[in-house]
Amino acid sequence: MIETDRPHLFSGSAVFVSSDMSRTWRGSSLPSSAWSRLPAYRAHVLAYAADVARHAPKARGVFLGYDFHLGSNAKSIPQLIEINTNAGAAC
């Protein structure tokens, strides 16, 4: 069973968010997929990247995830701190 074989894949606690908070998260993460495809943005980022970053894969990604942190109170605005584009969770 996966919970026994890989206990580190699951959090020991649950976090419940309101529908409003969920909409806020979606609103802040969706634009990143749009601006990351802009030619000017890509040219700027790739100017500093290694050659391997210029590879254009056929698939856009596996297990794409957005990592948000909440502030110290329930009214705080979630902050997008990381966009994960790897399949590390599949191990």
A tleap script that builds the chain and sets N, CA, C and O, in Angstrom:
source leaprc.protein.ff14SB
mol = sequence {
  NMET ILE GLU THR ASP ARG PRO HIE LEU PHE
  SER GLY SER ALA VAL PHE VAL SER SER ASP
  MET SER ARG THR TRP ARG GLY SER SER LEU
  PRO SER SER ALA TRP SER ARG LEU PRO ALA
  TYR ARG ALA HIE VAL LEU ALA TYR ALA ALA
  ASP VAL ALA ARG HIE ALA PRO LYS ALA ARG
  GLY VAL PHE LEU GLY TYR ASP PHE HIE LEU
  GLY SER ASN ALA LYS SER ILE PRO GLN LEU
  ILE GLU ILE ASN THR ASN ALA GLY ALA ALA
  CCYS
}
set mol.1.N position { 0.850 -1.181 0.000 }
set mol.1.CA position { 0.000 0.000 0.000 }
set mol.1.C position { 0.894 1.243 0.000 }
set mol.1.O position { 1.903 1.279 0.704 }
set mol.2.N position { 0.538 2.229 -0.763 }
set mol.2.CA position { 1.408 3.402 -0.943 }
set mol.2.C position { 1.642 4.163 0.364 }
set mol.2.O position { 2.733 4.693 0.575 }
set mol.3.N position { 0.651 4.227 1.233 }
set mol.3.CA position { 0.841 4.940 2.502 }
set mol.3.C position { 1.918 4.283 3.366 }
set mol.3.O position { 2.629 4.965 4.105 }
set mol.4.N position { 2.035 2.968 3.272 }
set mol.4.CA position { 3.040 2.230 4.036 }
set mol.4.C position { 4.403 2.292 3.368 }
set mol.4.O position { 5.422 2.493 4.028 }
set mol.5.N position { 4.410 2.116 2.038 }
set mol.5.CA position { 5.666 2.108 1.288 }
set mol.5.C position { 6.325 3.478 1.201 }
set mol.5.O position { 7.551 3.579 1.163 }
set mol.6.N position { 5.522 4.520 1.170 }
set mol.6.CA position { 6.055 5.887 1.004 }
set mol.6.C position { 5.337 6.868 1.938 }
set mol.6.O position { 4.615 7.750 1.471 }
set mol.7.N position { 5.528 6.722 3.225 }
set mol.7.CA position { 4.805 7.574 4.175 }
set mol.7.C position { 5.144 9.056 4.045 }
set mol.7.O position { 4.342 9.903 4.439 }
set mol.8.N position { 6.314 9.385 3.502 }
set mol.8.CA position { 6.725 10.781 3.363 }
set mol.8.C position { 5.942 11.532 2.280 }
set mol.8.O position { 6.053 12.754 2.180 }
set mol.9.N position { 5.155 10.822 1.473 }
set mol.9.CA position { 4.401 11.480 0.402 }
set mol.9.C position { 3.152 12.190 0.909 }
set mol.9.O position { 2.549 12.984 0.188 }
set mol.10.N position { 2.771 11.909 2.126 }
set mol.10.CA position { 1.522 12.459 2.635 }
set mol.10.C position { 1.767 13.285 3.896 }
set mol.10.O position { 2.551 12.896 4.761 }
set mol.11.N position { 1.110 14.391 3.985 }
set mol.11.CA position { 1.241 15.267 5.141 }
set mol.11.C position { 0.559 14.644 6.355 }
set mol.11.O position { -0.406 13.891 6.229 }
set mol.12.N position { 1.070 14.969 7.501 }
set mol.12.CA position { 0.462 14.506 8.745 }
set mol.12.C position { -0.710 15.361 9.172 }
set mol.12.O position { -1.377 15.051 10.159 }
set mol.13.N position { -0.970 16.430 8.446 }
set mol.13.CA position { -2.082 17.307 8.791 }
set mol.13.C position { -2.773 17.788 7.519 }
set mol.13.O position { -2.201 17.763 6.429 }
set mol.14.N position { -4.002 18.219 7.687 }
set mol.14.CA position { -4.789 18.721 6.559 }
set mol.14.C position { -5.006 20.223 6.719 }
set mol.14.O position { -5.083 20.740 7.833 }
set mol.15.N position { -5.102 20.900 5.599 }
set mol.15.CA position { -5.408 22.331 5.599 }
set mol.15.C position { -6.654 22.521 4.741 }
set mol.15.O position { -6.693 22.092 3.588 }
set mol.16.N position { -7.655 23.155 5.299 }
set mol.16.CA position { -8.888 23.402 4.575 }
set mol.16.C position { -8.958 24.885 4.234 }
set mol.16.O position { -8.681 25.737 5.079 }
set mol.17.N position { -9.324 25.186 3.013 }
set mol.17.CA position { -9.417 26.576 2.577 }
set mol.17.C position { -10.819 26.850 2.049 }
set mol.17.O position { -11.517 25.943 1.597 }
set mol.18.N position { -11.210 28.097 2.114 }
set mol.18.CA position { -12.533 28.494 1.637 }
set mol.18.C position { -12.547 28.562 0.105 }
set mol.18.O position { -11.496 28.561 -0.535 }
set mol.19.N position { -13.720 28.620 -0.458 }
set mol.19.CA position { -13.866 28.772 -1.917 }
set mol.19.C position { -13.232 30.074 -2.382 }
set mol.19.O position { -12.627 30.121 -3.454 }
set mol.20.N position { -13.363 31.133 -1.586 }
set mol.20.CA position { -12.759 32.423 -1.944 }
set mol.20.C position { -11.239 32.318 -2.011 }
set mol.20.O position { -10.620 32.851 -2.932 }
set mol.21.N position { -10.635 31.633 -1.040 }
set mol.21.CA position { -9.190 31.474 -1.019 }
set mol.21.C position { -8.739 30.632 -2.221 }
set mol.21.O position { -7.721 30.930 -2.846 }
set mol.22.N position { -9.483 29.608 -2.528 }
set mol.22.CA position { -9.146 28.763 -3.682 }
set mol.22.C position { -9.190 29.563 -4.981 }
set mol.22.O position { -8.327 29.394 -5.842 }
set mol.23.N position { -10.176 30.418 -5.125 }
set mol.23.CA position { -10.259 31.277 -6.322 }
set mol.23.C position { -9.078 32.247 -6.385 }
set mol.23.O position { -8.545 32.514 -7.462 }
set mol.24.N position { -8.674 32.771 -5.229 }
set mol.24.CA position { -7.520 33.670 -5.190 }
set mol.24.C position { -6.272 32.941 -5.658 }
set mol.24.O position { -5.495 33.494 -6.436 }
set mol.25.N position { -6.065 31.722 -5.205 }
set mol.25.CA position { -4.901 30.941 -5.616 }
set mol.25.C position { -4.916 30.680 -7.111 }
set mol.25.O position { -3.902 30.851 -7.788 }
set mol.26.N position { -6.062 30.268 -7.622 }
set mol.26.CA position { -6.147 30.020 -9.064 }
set mol.26.C position { -5.875 31.288 -9.853 }
set mol.26.O position { -5.226 31.250 -10.899 }
set mol.27.N position { -6.369 32.407 -9.354 }
set mol.27.CA position { -6.156 33.675 -10.046 }
set mol.27.C position { -4.703 34.108 -10.068 }
set mol.27.O position { -4.272 34.785 -11.001 }
set mol.28.N position { -3.940 33.726 -9.047 }
set mol.28.CA position { -2.537 34.134 -9.015 }
set mol.28.C position { -1.627 33.149 -9.736 }
set mol.28.O position { -0.523 33.518 -10.137 }
set mol.29.N position { -2.062 31.907 -9.910 }
set mol.29.CA position { -1.195 30.929 -10.564 }
set mol.29.C position { -1.426 30.839 -12.065 }
set mol.29.O position { -0.472 30.610 -12.809 }
set mol.30.N position { -2.628 31.006 -12.524 }
set mol.30.CA position { -2.902 30.876 -13.957 }
set mol.30.C position { -2.129 31.864 -14.822 }
set mol.30.O position { -1.659 31.474 -15.891 }
set mol.31.N position { -1.974 33.125 -14.415 }
set mol.31.CA position { -1.212 34.048 -15.271 }
set mol.31.C position { 0.233 33.615 -15.505 }
set mol.31.O position { 0.813 33.955 -16.536 }
set mol.32.N position { 0.830 32.867 -14.563 }
set mol.32.CA position { 2.224 32.467 -14.744 }
set mol.32.C position { 2.396 31.583 -15.962 }
set mol.32.O position { 3.433 31.634 -16.623 }
set mol.33.N position { 1.397 30.776 -16.266 }
set mol.33.CA position { 1.507 29.930 -17.444 }
set mol.33.C position { 1.397 30.763 -18.719 }
set mol.33.O position { 1.905 30.365 -19.767 }
set mol.34.N position { 0.746 31.896 -18.633 }
set mol.34.CA position { 0.622 32.778 -19.802 }
set mol.34.C position { 1.896 33.594 -20.022 }
set mol.34.O position { 2.411 33.641 -21.139 }
set mol.35.N position { 2.414 34.241 -18.963 }
set mol.35.CA position { 3.606 35.088 -19.172 }
set mol.35.C position { 4.846 34.271 -19.441 }
set mol.35.O position { 5.793 34.770 -20.049 }
set mol.36.N position { 4.863 33.012 -18.998 }
set mol.36.CA position { 6.047 32.186 -19.246 }
set mol.36.C position { 6.184 31.809 -20.724 }
set mol.36.O position { 7.247 31.361 -21.153 }
set mol.37.N position { 5.120 31.990 -21.495 }
set mol.37.CA position { 5.181 31.708 -22.941 }
set mol.37.C position { 5.442 32.963 -23.786 }
set mol.37.O position { 5.579 32.864 -25.006 }
set mol.38.N position { 5.510 34.117 -23.165 }
set mol.38.CA position { 5.758 35.350 -23.919 }
set mol.38.C position { 7.182 35.349 -24.478 }
set mol.38.O position { 8.124 35.056 -23.743 }
set mol.39.N position { 7.357 35.670 -25.756 }
set mol.39.CA position { 8.696 35.658 -26.366 }
set mol.39.C position { 9.717 36.531 -25.626 }
set mol.39.O position { 10.864 36.116 -25.458 }
set mol.40.N position { 9.329 37.716 -25.187 }
set mol.40.CA position { 10.267 38.605 -24.502 }
set mol.40.C position { 10.708 38.011 -23.165 }
set mol.40.O position { 11.884 38.084 -22.807 }
set mol.41.N position { 9.775 37.431 -22.440 }
set mol.41.CA position { 10.115 36.792 -21.160 }
set mol.41.C position { 11.065 35.623 -21.393 }
set mol.41.O position { 12.087 35.510 -20.716 }
set mol.42.N position { 10.736 34.753 -22.347 }
set mol.42.CA position { 11.567 33.584 -22.632 }
set mol.42.C position { 12.975 34.002 -23.053 }
set mol.42.O position { 13.955 33.401 -22.613 }
set mol.43.N position { 13.084 35.031 -23.903 }
set mol.43.CA position { 14.399 35.495 -24.352 }
set mol.43.C position { 15.226 36.006 -23.171 }
set mol.43.O position { 16.421 35.727 -23.075 }
set mol.44.N position { 14.584 36.754 -22.279 }
set mol.44.CA position { 15.288 37.289 -21.112 }
set mol.44.C position { 15.785 36.161 -20.208 }
set mol.44.O position { 16.949 36.153 -19.806 }
set mol.45.N position { 14.912 35.215 -19.891 }
set mol.45.CA position { 15.278 34.116 -18.998 }
set mol.45.C position { 16.331 33.217 -19.636 }
set mol.45.O position { 17.300 32.835 -18.980 }
set mol.46.N position { 16.151 32.880 -20.897 }
set mol.46.CA position { 17.081 31.970 -21.559 }
set mol.46.C position { 18.461 32.592 -21.777 }
set mol.46.O position { 19.441 31.872 -21.970 }
set mol.47.N position { 18.542 33.909 -21.747 }
set mol.47.CA position { 19.845 34.569 -21.888 }
set mol.47.C position { 20.776 34.197 -20.733 }
set mol.47.O position { 21.997 34.242 -20.882 }
set mol.48.N position { 20.204 33.830 -19.579 }
set mol.48.CA position { 20.988 33.471 -18.402 }
set mol.48.C position { 21.026 31.962 -18.151 }
set mol.48.O position { 21.689 31.505 -17.220 }
set mol.49.N position { 20.326 31.199 -18.965 }
set mol.49.CA position { 20.167 29.764 -18.716 }
set mol.49.C position { 21.218 28.925 -19.430 }
set mol.49.O position { 21.832 29.358 -20.404 }
set mol.50.N position { 21.404 27.725 -18.923 }
set mol.50.CA position { 22.307 26.768 -19.565 }
set mol.50.C position { 21.682 26.283 -20.873 }
set mol.50.O position { 20.472 26.388 -21.074 }
set mol.51.N position { 22.515 25.758 -21.745 }
set mol.51.CA position { 22.027 25.278 -23.043 }
set mol.51.C position { 20.907 24.262 -22.918 }
set mol.51.O position { 19.991 24.259 -23.741 }
set mol.52.N position { 20.952 23.405 -21.919 }
set mol.52.CA position { 19.931 22.374 -21.757 }
set mol.52.C position { 18.535 22.983 -21.554 }
set mol.52.O position { 17.532 22.336 -21.856 }
set mol.53.N position { 18.464 24.201 -21.052 }
set mol.53.CA position { 17.177 24.864 -20.830 }
set mol.53.C position { 16.507 25.276 -22.136 }
set mol.53.O position { 15.317 25.592 -22.145 }
set mol.54.N position { 17.234 25.276 -23.207 }
set mol.54.CA position { 16.671 25.669 -24.500 }
set mol.54.C position { 15.961 24.509 -25.201 }
set mol.54.O position { 15.334 24.702 -26.242 }
set mol.55.N position { 16.057 23.315 -24.636 }
set mol.55.CA position { 15.377 22.151 -25.197 }
set mol.55.C position { 13.868 22.368 -25.114 }
set mol.55.O position { 13.353 22.752 -24.064 }
set mol.56.N position { 13.171 22.128 -26.198 }
set mol.56.CA position { 11.714 22.283 -26.225 }
set mol.56.C position { 11.058 20.903 -26.188 }
set mol.56.O position { 10.909 20.267 -27.231 }
set mol.57.N position { 10.668 20.434 -25.009 }
set mol.57.CA position { 10.052 19.113 -24.921 }
set mol.57.C position { 8.660 19.098 -25.548 }
set mol.57.O position { 8.009 20.135 -25.671 }
set mol.58.N position { 8.224 17.928 -25.933 }
set mol.58.CA position { 6.890 17.803 -26.529 }
set mol.58.C position { 5.801 17.964 -25.482 }
set mol.58.O position { 4.740 18.519 -25.766 }
set mol.59.N position { 6.058 17.481 -24.270 }
set mol.59.CA position { 5.087 17.618 -23.181 }
set mol.59.C position { 5.400 18.883 -22.389 }
set mol.59.O position { 6.566 19.244 -22.234 }
set mol.60.N position { 4.374 19.554 -21.891 }
set mol.60.CA position { 4.583 20.799 -21.148 }
set mol.60.C position { 5.060 20.564 -19.727 }
set mol.60.O position { 5.643 21.465 -19.123 }
set mol.61.N position { 4.834 19.397 -19.181 }
set mol.61.CA position { 5.293 19.118 -17.831 }
set mol.61.C position { 4.557 17.950 -17.217 }
set mol.61.O position { 3.546 17.484 -17.742 }
set mol.62.N position { 5.079 17.486 -16.097 }
set mol.62.CA position { 4.473 16.394 -15.354 }
set mol.62.C position { 4.344 16.850 -13.912 }
set mol.62.O position { 5.289 17.401 -13.347 }
set mol.63.N position { 3.202 16.631 -13.320 }
set mol.63.CA position { 2.976 17.007 -11.935 }
set mol.63.C position { 3.240 18.489 -11.684 }
set mol.63.O position { 3.872 18.846 -10.690 }
set mol.64.N position { 2.770 19.334 -12.559 }
set mol.64.CA position { 2.926 20.771 -12.368 }
set mol.64.C position { 2.198 21.175 -11.091 }
set mol.64.O position { 1.030 20.836 -10.902 }
set mol.65.N position { 2.879 21.888 -10.234 }
set mol.65.CA position { 2.264 22.288 -8.979 }
set mol.65.C position { 2.679 23.681 -8.564 }
set mol.65.O position { 3.778 24.141 -8.877 }
set mol.66.N position { 1.789 24.343 -7.857 }
set mol.66.CA position { 2.037 25.684 -7.345 }
set mol.66.C position { 2.116 25.604 -5.830 }
set mol.66.O position { 1.225 25.035 -5.199 }
set mol.67.N position { 3.154 26.159 -5.238 }
set mol.67.CA position { 3.379 26.106 -3.804 }
set mol.67.C position { 3.045 27.467 -3.201 }
set mol.67.O position { 3.715 28.464 -3.471 }
set mol.68.N position { 2.010 27.489 -2.389 }
set mol.68.CA position { 1.576 28.717 -1.730 }
set mol.68.C position { 1.875 28.646 -0.238 }
set mol.68.O position { 1.835 27.572 0.363 }
set mol.69.N position { 2.169 29.778 0.340 }
set mol.69.CA position { 2.276 29.890 1.793 }
set mol.69.C position { 1.229 30.883 2.267 }
set mol.69.O position { 0.934 31.876 1.601 }
set mol.70.N position { 0.682 30.591 3.424 }
set mol.70.CA position { -0.298 31.482 4.027 }
set mol.70.C position { 0.378 32.332 5.080 }
set mol.70.O position { 1.396 31.947 5.656 }
set mol.71.N position { -0.199 33.487 5.322 }
set mol.71.CA position { 0.325 34.355 6.374 }
set mol.71.C position { -0.105 33.862 7.744 }
set mol.71.O position { -0.583 32.737 7.884 }
set mol.72.N position { 0.064 34.697 8.745 }
set mol.72.CA position { -0.191 34.289 10.123 }
set mol.72.C position { -1.663 34.325 10.517 }
set mol.72.O position { -2.019 33.837 11.589 }
set mol.73.N position { -2.528 34.892 9.674 }
set mol.73.CA position { -3.944 34.905 10.037 }
set mol.73.C position { -4.815 34.472 8.851 }
set mol.73.O position { -4.354 34.426 7.710 }
set mol.74.N position { -6.051 34.164 9.138 }
set mol.74.CA position { -6.964 33.618 8.128 }
set mol.74.C position { -7.279 34.610 7.011 }
set mol.74.O position { -7.689 34.200 5.925 }
set mol.75.N position { -7.099 35.885 7.255 }
set mol.75.CA position { -7.413 36.910 6.255 }
set mol.75.C position { -6.225 37.224 5.347 }
set mol.75.O position { -6.359 38.026 4.424 }
set mol.76.N position { -5.080 36.618 5.585 }
set mol.76.CA position { -3.890 36.943 4.801 }
set mol.76.C position { -4.026 36.429 3.374 }
set mol.76.O position { -4.708 35.438 3.115 }
set mol.77.N position { -3.378 37.107 2.475 }
set mol.77.CA position { -3.391 36.735 1.068 }
set mol.77.C position { -2.350 35.641 0.845 }
set mol.77.O position { -1.203 35.786 1.268 }
set mol.78.N position { -2.738 34.548 0.187 }
set mol.78.CA position { -1.747 33.502 -0.074 }
set mol.78.C position { -0.647 34.023 -0.991 }
set mol.78.O position { -0.904 34.814 -1.898 }
set mol.79.N position { 0.575 33.573 -0.746 }
set mol.79.CA position { 1.716 34.019 -1.540 }
set mol.79.C position { 2.268 32.849 -2.336 }
set mol.79.O position { 2.623 31.814 -1.772 }
set mol.80.N position { 2.337 33.020 -3.648 }
set mol.80.CA position { 2.928 32.009 -4.508 }
set mol.80.C position { 4.436 32.082 -4.319 }
set mol.80.O position { 5.053 33.102 -4.624 }
set mol.81.N position { 5.037 30.991 -3.812 }
set mol.81.CA position { 6.473 31.030 -3.538 }
set mol.81.C position { 7.283 30.160 -4.488 }
set mol.81.O position { 8.498 30.324 -4.599 }
set mol.82.N position { 6.612 29.228 -5.179 }
set mol.82.CA position { 7.367 28.316 -6.035 }
set mol.82.C position { 6.439 27.652 -7.042 }
set mol.82.O position { 5.298 27.318 -6.725 }
set mol.83.N position { 6.937 27.466 -8.248 }
set mol.83.CA position { 6.228 26.690 -9.261 }
set mol.83.C position { 7.073 25.446 -9.529 }
set mol.83.O position { 8.206 25.540 -10.000 }
set mol.84.N position { 6.510 24.293 -9.225 }
set mol.84.CA position { 7.222 23.035 -9.395 }
set mol.84.C position { 6.832 22.399 -10.730 }
set mol.84.O position { 5.650 22.247 -11.038 }
set mol.85.N position { 7.824 22.041 -11.497 }
set mol.85.CA position { 7.575 21.434 -12.818 }
set mol.85.C position { 8.253 20.088 -12.946 }
set mol.85.O position { 8.563 19.647 -14.052 }
set mol.86.N position { 8.483 19.435 -11.826 }
set mol.86.CA position { 9.166 18.143 -11.895 }
set mol.86.C position { 8.249 17.018 -11.464 }
set mol.86.O position { 7.169 17.247 -10.920 }
set mol.87.N position { 8.691 15.814 -11.711 }
set mol.87.CA position { 7.913 14.635 -11.352 }
set mol.87.C position { 8.476 13.973 -10.102 }
set mol.87.O position { 8.381 12.754 -9.964 }
set mol.88.N position { 9.046 14.730 -9.207 }
set mol.88.CA position { 9.660 14.178 -8.020 }
set mol.88.C position { 8.698 13.421 -7.128 }
set mol.88.O position { 9.112 12.504 -6.420 }
set mol.89.N position { 7.434 13.776 -7.145 }
set mol.89.CA position { 6.452 13.098 -6.299 }
set mol.89.C position { 6.166 11.680 -6.758 }
set mol.89.O position { 5.550 10.912 -6.018 }
set mol.90.N position { 6.591 11.314 -7.950 }
set mol.90.CA position { 6.301 9.989 -8.476 }
set mol.90.C position { 7.251 8.924 -7.937 }
set mol.90.O position { 7.016 7.732 -8.135 }
set mol.91.N position { 8.312 9.336 -7.264 }
set mol.91.CA position { 9.305 8.369 -6.780 }
set mol.91.C position { 8.749 7.482 -5.691 }
set mol.91.O position { 9.458 6.616 -5.179 }
savepdb mol mol.pdb
quit
